[in-house]
């Protein structure tokens, strides 16, 4: 009946099965958020209007030029294609090609998006800002794809010239054909090849991609249903949960009410993070997989296990694989190849990412406060800070890697609402004359 035995909570027992407490935490999380949701309904009523976004687009005539600019992005694709054709036929020199590609990319990223802003205020201005963000996102994608298209064809052209000088082109052609790769340089310079790349869910150009044998219609239907449902869910959560919190946060921020600001920050953190998680699944799993299925694109690694990240560095490497691959292939490695120090190359990649984060926020809001840029650059300082790195490593080794993962989650949950409150407050101040 009795023997010498330690209590389960004692370290000497060696007991480590606490799944019941994990289930308890999940149940408490569901109950607490359900209470917050019911409190929101009782306080504000039903604010969800699924037709508001559609009616706003149809109501406002200033929205339609955005669509024309989206269609106009094909002009830059056409220009990049013919620059490469001229280079392949030796109509222009390599330096001239680099200059023309650079000018084309600068026009894409600097000139056109300024025309996406509405010229007159409207009661649907907030919805126009969201639409403008979508158009700018498209221009950023076009910019990154055309950069990859130009740089990769430069590498192909250099390899082709080297093989031509050694008279190995015929043998190389047979090797490509034997592997089923029909599009090799310079025969990859076709409208069909370029348009497939522009539509494919990748930012890195290749003459040939791994392809599936056909389209799985049931899989595609499931992704389509997810897209429709999650899109409406995101809009509903923003209307019902986020907008009231942001409206209530303006006056405390203006009056420097510290405790109230902290309460609004914590109140915003949960719905914001939930919306961010929904967006991640919506875009990186549902949208990109649906597009890949339609395009018969076989490389479906759009994300890795970022939710297990124990460091900020691994999170940025794992959560957005298309952008990560582009940064490594077209920014980080080229900088290393010209003798740039590893640290400087890493900082350059972070600064480029910070620029695009700020670009996608500042232009739709028509203001430049650099909060997104500052947040990204601060992460560089934290990553390179000796004390912070030592602290994370020490905590992970001394206790458990779970603590490093918790630090990453805390930075995501609390970091984003801080930037959102800052942008919303400054947008409100610059758009309205009084705060009441």
C-alpha positions in Angstrom: 0.0 0.0 0.0 2.8 2.5 0.9 6.3 2.9 -0.6 8.8 5.7 -0.9 7.4 7.8 -3.8 7.7 11.5 -4.6 4.7 13.7 -5.5 4.1 14.1 -9.2 4.9 17.9 -9.1 8.3 17.1 -7.6 11.2 17.1 -10.1 12.3 13.8 -8.6 9.2 12.1 -9.9 10.2 12.5 -13.5 6.5 13.0 -14.4 6.0 15.3 -17.4 2.5 14.4 -18.8 0.5 17.6 -18.3 -1.9 17.3 -21.3 -4.9 17.9 -19.0 -3.6 21.3 -18.1 -3.1 22.1 -21.7 -6.7 21.1 -22.4 -7.8 23.3 -19.5 -5.9 26.3 -21.0 -7.7 25.7 -24.3 -11.1 25.5 -22.6 -10.4 28.7 -20.6 -9.3 30.5 -23.7 -12.5 29.6 -25.5 -14.7 30.6 -22.6 -12.9 33.9 -22.0 -13.0 34.9 -25.7 -16.7 33.8 -25.9 -17.4 36.2 -23.0 -15.5 39.0 -24.8 -17.5 38.3 -28.0 -20.8 38.4 -26.2 -19.8 41.6 -24.4 -19.0 43.1 -27.8 -22.4 42.1 -29.2 -24.3 43.5 -26.1 -22.3 46.8 -26.2 -22.3 47.6 -30.0 -25.0 45.4 -31.5 -24.5 43.6 -34.8 -22.2 45.7 -36.9 -21.5 43.1 -39.6 -22.7 44.1 -43.1 -21.4 41.6 -45.7 -22.7 43.8 -48.6 -21.1 47.1 -47.4 -17.8 46.4 -49.2 -19.5 45.6 -52.5 -21.8 48.5 -52.4 -19.0 50.9 -51.5 -17.0 49.8 -54.6 -20.0 50.2 -56.9 -21.0 53.5 -55.3 -17.7 55.4 -55.6 -16.6 56.3 -59.1 -13.0 57.0 -57.9 -12.5 53.3 -57.3 -12.5 52.3 -61.0 -9.2 53.9 -62.0 -7.5 51.5 -59.7 -8.8 48.6 -61.9 -7.4 50.4 -64.9 -4.0 50.6 -63.3 -4.1 46.9 -62.4 -4.7 46.2 -66.1 -2.0 48.7 -67.0 0.6 46.7 -65.1 0.8 44.4 -68.1 2.6 47.2 -69.9 5.6 46.8 -67.6 5.5 43.0 -68.2 5.5 43.6 -71.9 8.5 46.0 -71.6 10.6 43.6 -69.5 9.9 40.8 -72.0 11.1 42.8 -75.0 14.2 44.0 -73.2 15.1 40.4 -72.7 14.4 39.6 -76.4 16.6 42.5 -77.5 19.4 41.2 -75.2 19.1 37.7 -76.5 19.4 38.9 -80.1 22.3 41.3 -79.2 20.3 44.3 -80.3 21.4 46.1 -77.1 24.4 45.7 -74.8 24.2 44.1 -71.3 24.7 47.5 -69.6 21.9 49.0 -71.6 19.6 46.1 -70.7 20.4 46.6 -67.0 19.6 50.3 -67.3 16.3 49.7 -69.1 15.3 47.0 -66.6 16.1 49.4 -63.7 14.1 52.2 -65.2 11.2 49.9 -65.8 11.2 48.6 -62.2 11.5 52.2 -60.8 8.5 53.2 -62.7 6.6 50.2 -61.4 7.3 50.8 -57.8 7.5 54.7 -57.6 5.3 56.3 -60.2 2.1 54.3 -60.7 1.1 53.7 -57.1 0.9 57.5 -56.5 -2.1 57.5 -58.9 -4.0 55.0 -56.8 -5.0 57.6 -54.2 -8.5 59.1 -54.4 -8.4 62.8 -55.5 -11.4 63.8 -53.4 -12.6 62.7 -50.0 -15.5 60.3 -49.8 -17.6 58.6 -47.2 -16.1 55.4 -48.6 -12.5 56.6 -48.1 -11.6 53.7 -45.7 -12.8 51.2 -48.2 -10.7 52.8 -50.9 -7.7 52.6 -48.7 -8.2 48.9 -48.4 -8.6 48.6 -52.2 -5.5 50.7 -52.8 -3.6 48.3 -50.5 -4.6 45.5 -52.8 -3.5 47.4 -55.9 -0.2 48.3 -54.3 0.3 44.6 -53.3 -0.1 43.6 -56.9 2.5 46.2 -58.0 4.9 44.9 -55.4 4.4 41.4 -56.8 4.9 42.6 -60.3 8.1 44.4 -59.2 9.6 41.4 -57.5 8.7 39.0 -60.3 10.2 41.3 -63.0 13.3 41.7 -60.9 13.6 37.9 -60.8 12.8 37.6 -64.5 15.6 40.0 -65.4 18.2 38.7 -63.1 17.5 35.0 -63.8 17.7 35.5 -67.5 21.0 37.3 -67.0 22.3 34.2 -65.3 20.9 32.0 -68.1 22.4 34.4 -70.7 25.9 34.2 -69.1 25.7 30.4 -69.0 24.5 30.2 -72.6 27.3 32.5 -73.7 29.9 30.4 -71.8 28.5 27.2 -73.3 28.4 28.7 -76.8 32.1 29.7 -76.5 32.9 26.0 -75.7 30.5 24.7 -78.4 28.4 22.7 -76.0 25.0 24.1 -77.0 24.0 21.1 -79.0 24.8 18.6 -76.2 23.2 20.9 -73.6 20.0 21.0 -75.7 19.9 17.2 -75.8 20.3 17.1 -72.0 17.4 19.4 -71.5 15.2 17.6 -73.9 16.0 14.2 -72.4 14.8 15.6 -69.0 11.6 17.0 -70.5 12.7 20.6 -70.2 11.6 22.2 -73.4 12.0 25.9 -72.3 15.7 26.5 -71.9 17.5 29.8 -72.8 16.9 31.5 -75.2 13.8 29.5 -76.1 12.2 30.4 -72.7 11.8 34.0 -74.0 8.2 33.6 -75.0 4.9 35.1 -74.0 3.6 31.7 -72.9 6.5 31.2 -70.6 6.4 34.7 -69.1 2.7 34.8 -68.6 2.8 31.4 -66.8 5.4 32.8 -64.4 3.4 36.0 -63.8 0.4 33.9 -62.9 2.2 31.2 -60.9 2.3 31.3 -57.1 6.0 32.1 -56.9 8.3 35.1 -57.0 11.4 33.4 -58.4 11.6 32.9 -62.1 12.7 29.6 -63.7 12.6 28.5 -67.3 10.8 25.3 -66.1 8.8 24.4 -63.0 7.7 21.1 -61.5 4.2 20.4 -62.8 1.3 18.2 -61.7 -0.4 15.8 -64.2 -3.8 17.4 -63.9 -6.2 19.4 -61.8 -7.8 17.9 -58.7 -11.3 19.4 -58.9 -12.5 18.3 -55.4 -9.3 19.8 -53.9 -9.8 23.0 -55.8 -13.5 23.2 -54.7 -12.5 22.9 -51.0 -10.0 25.7 -51.4 -12.5 27.9 -53.2 -15.1 27.4 -50.4 -12.4 28.2 -47.8 -11.6 31.4 -49.7 -15.2 32.6 -49.7 -15.8 31.7 -46.1 -12.6 33.1 -44.7 -12.8 36.3 -46.6 -16.2 37.0 -45.2 -15.1 36.0 -41.7 -12.2 38.4 -41.9 -14.4 41.3 -42.9 -16.9 40.4 -40.2 -14.3 40.3 -37.5 -12.9 43.7 -38.6 -16.3 45.3 -38.6 -17.6 43.8 -35.4 -14.5 43.5 -33.2 -11.6 45.7 -34.4 -13.3 48.9 -35.6 -15.0 49.7 -32.3 -11.8 49.1 -30.3 -9.9 51.5 -32.6 -12.6 54.2 -32.4 -12.5 54.0 -28.6 -8.6 54.2 -28.6 -8.3 57.6 -30.3 -9.2 59.9 -27.3 -7.0 58.0 -24.7 -4.0 58.2 -27.0 -4.6 61.9 -27.6 -4.9 62.6 -23.8 -1.9 60.3 -22.9 -4.0 58.1 -20.7 -1.4 55.3 -20.1 -3.6 52.7 -18.4 -6.4 53.2 -20.8 -4.1 52.9 -23.8 -2.7 49.7 -22.4 -6.2 48.3 -21.9 -7.1 49.2 -25.5 -3.9 47.6 -26.7 -4.6 44.3 -24.9 -8.2 44.5 -26.1 -7.1 44.9 -29.7 -4.3 42.2 -29.5 -6.6 39.2 -29.4 -8.9 40.0 -32.4 -6.0 41.4 -34.4 -4.0 38.2 -33.9 -6.9 36.0 -34.7 -7.5 38.0 -37.9 -3.8 37.7 -38.7 -4.0 33.9 -38.3 -7.1 33.7 -40.4 -5.4 35.8 -43.1 -2.4 33.5 -43.0 -4.5 30.4 -43.7 -6.7 32.3 -46.2 -3.8 33.5 -48.3 -0.9 31.1 -47.9 -2.9 27.9 -47.8 -6.2 28.5 -49.5 -5.5 31.1 -52.2 -2.0 30.0 -53.1 -2.9 26.3 -53.2 -6.0 27.1 -55.3 -3.8 29.1 -57.7 -1.2 26.4 -57.8 -3.9 23.8 -58.6 -5.2 25.8 -61.5 -1.7 26.4 -62.8 -0.7 22.8 -62.2 2.2 24.2 -60.1 3.7 21.3 -58.1 5.9 23.2 -55.6 3.4 23.9 -52.8 5.9 24.9 -50.0 4.4 28.3 -49.3 5.2 28.2 -45.6 7.0 26.1 -43.0 6.4 25.5 -39.3 6.8 29.1 -38.3 4.4 28.5 -35.3 7.3 26.4 -33.7 9.8 29.2 -34.2 12.1 29.7 -31.2 13.7 32.8 -32.7 12.6 35.8 -34.7 15.0 34.9 -37.4 13.5 31.5 -38.0 10.0 33.0 -38.0 10.9 35.3 -40.9 12.5 32.4 -42.7 9.5 30.1 -42.4 6.2 32.1 -42.5 6.4 33.4 -46.0 8.5 31.1 -48.2 7.9 32.8 -51.6 9.3 36.1 -50.3 12.1 34.3 -48.3 13.3 32.4 -51.4 13.2 35.7 -53.4 15.2 37.6 -50.8 17.8 34.8 -50.5 18.1 34.2 -54.2 18.0 37.8 -55.5 19.3 39.9 -52.7 21.3 38.0 -50.0 23.4 35.7 -52.2 24.1 38.3 -54.9 25.4 40.6 -52.2 27.6 37.9 -50.8 28.9 37.1 -54.3 30.3 40.7 -54.7 32.1 40.6 -51.4 29.5 42.1 -49.1 29.9 41.0 -45.4 27.3 38.5 -44.2 25.9 40.9 -41.6 25.6 43.8 -44.1 23.7 41.4 -46.5 21.3 40.4 -43.8 20.7 44.0 -42.8 20.1 44.9 -46.5 17.4 42.2 -46.8 15.7 43.4 -43.6 15.8 47.0 -44.8 14.3 46.1 -48.2 11.5 44.2 -46.4 11.0 47.1 -44.1 10.7 49.5 -47.1 8.0 47.4 -48.6 6.1 47.1 -45.3 6.1 50.9 -45.0 5.3 51.3 -48.7 2.2 49.2 -48.4 0.9 51.2 -45.4 2.0 54.8 -46.0 0.7 55.2 -49.5 -2.9 54.0 -48.9 -3.0 56.2 -45.7 -1.4 59.1 -47.6 1.1 59.8 -44.8 4.6 58.8 -43.8 5.2 57.9 -40.2 7.6 55.0 -40.7 6.2 52.9 -37.8 6.3 49.7 -39.9 9.8 50.5 -41.1 10.9 51.2 -37.5 9.4 48.0 -36.3 11.3 45.9 -38.9 14.6 47.7 -38.2 14.2 47.2 -34.5 13.9 43.5 -35.1 17.3 43.6 -36.8 18.8 45.3 -33.7 17.2 42.8 -31.4 18.5 39.9 -33.5 22.0 41.3 -33.6 22.0 42.5 -30.0 24.4 40.3 -28.1 22.4 40.5 -24.8 19.1 39.7 -26.4 20.5 36.7 -28.3 22.3 35.5 -25.2 19.0 35.8 -23.2 17.0 33.8 -25.7 19.7 31.1 -25.9 20.1 30.9 -22.2 16.3 30.7 -21.5 15.9 28.0 -24.2 18.8 25.9 -22.8 18.1 26.5 -19.1 14.4 25.9 -19.2 13.0 24.7 -22.5 12.8 25.7 -26.2 9.1 26.5 -25.5 10.1 29.7 -23.8 11.8 30.9 -27.0 8.7 30.1 -28.9 6.6 32.0 -26.3 8.8 35.1 -26.8 8.2 34.9 -30.6 4.4 34.6 -30.0 4.4 37.6 -27.6 6.3 39.7 -30.1 3.6 38.9 -32.7 0.6 39.3 -30.5 1.7 42.7 -28.9 3.9 44.1 -31.7 1.3 44.4 -34.4 -1.4 46.2 -32.2 1.2 48.9 -31.2 1.8 49.7 -34.9 -1.9 49.6 -35.7 -2.8 52.1 -32.9 0.0 54.4 -34.0 -1.1 54.5 -37.6 -4.8 54.8 -36.8 -4.2 57.7 -34.4 -2.0 59.7 -36.8 -4.4 59.0 -39.7 -7.3 60.3 -37.6 -5.3 63.4 -36.5 -4.3 64.2 -40.1 -7.8 63.5 -41.5 -10.0 65.3 -39.0 -9.6 68.7 -37.3 -11.1 67.8 -33.9 -10.9 64.8 -31.6 -13.9 64.4 -29.3 
